[in-house]
């Protein structure tokens, strides 16, 4: 796993997790790595597992749809509240 990075607040968060098309199913990849973390499975199962990983690492979950376009982004990190702007 890549080294965690530090945010402005000095807290540590890990790499983002992607749910991607892989061999006829969906799998999970860590950002900036080439290997997949789970074998091809249903999209819902991959999203459930990736969401847990993103929460544990205080990072972002990015989900690609059937077409390969990003269909969902969900941050589990350091979102400002209330948002700026």
C-alpha positions in Angstrom: 0.0 0.0 0.0 1.4 3.5 -0.8 2.4 5.8 2.0 -0.4 7.7 3.5 -0.5 11.5 2.9 -1.1 14.3 5.3 -3.9 16.8 4.9 -3.9 20.5 5.9 -5.1 19.6 9.4 -2.1 17.3 9.8 -4.3 14.2 9.9 -3.3 11.1 7.9 -5.4 9.6 5.1 -4.7 6.8 2.7 -5.0 6.3 -1.0 -8.3 6.7 -2.9 -10.1 3.5 -4.0 -11.6 2.9 -7.4 -14.3 0.4 -8.4 -13.4 -0.5 -12.0 -14.5 -2.8 -14.8 -12.2 -5.9 -14.8 -12.5 -9.1 -16.7 -16.3 -9.0 -17.1 -17.0 -7.9 -13.5 -15.9 -5.1 -11.2 -12.9 -5.0 -9.0 -11.2 -2.5 -6.6 -7.9 -0.7 -7.3 -5.9 1.6 -5.0 -5.0 4.8 -6.7 -1.5 4.8 -8.2 -1.2 1.0 -8.3 -1.7 -1.4 -11.1 -3.0 -4.5 -9.3 -6.6 -5.2 -8.2 -7.5 -6.0 -4.6 -10.4 -8.4 -5.2 -11.2 -10.8 -8.1 -14.0 -9.7 -10.5 -17.3 -9.6 -8.7 -20.6 -7.8 -8.8 -20.5 -4.0 -8.8 -22.5 -3.8 -5.6 -20.1 -6.1 -3.7 -17.1 -4.2 -5.0 -18.7 -0.8 -3.9 -19.5 -2.2 -0.5 -15.9 -3.4 0.1 -14.3 -0.3 -1.4 -16.5 2.0 0.8 -15.3 0.2 3.9 -11.7 0.6 2.8 -12.2 4.3 2.0 -13.8 4.9 5.4 -10.9 3.1 7.2 -8.3 5.1 5.2 -10.2 8.4 5.4 -10.0 8.6 1.6 -12.2 8.9 -1.4 -14.3 6.2 -3.2 -14.6 6.6 -7.0 -16.9 4.2 -9.0 -16.8 3.7 -12.7 -20.0 2.6 -14.5 -20.5 0.1 -17.3 -19.2 2.6 -19.8 -16.1 3.4 -17.9 -17.2 6.9 -16.9 -17.2 8.0 -13.3 -20.7 7.5 -11.9 -20.1 8.2 -8.2 -17.6 9.9 -6.0 -17.9 9.7 -2.2 -15.4 11.3 0.1 -14.7 9.8 3.5 -11.9 12.2 4.3 -11.6 15.8 5.4 -14.5 17.7 3.7 -14.9 21.2 5.1 -18.3 21.9 6.8 -19.8 24.2 5.8 -18.2 24.0 2.3 -16.3 27.1 1.1 -18.0 29.2 -1.5 
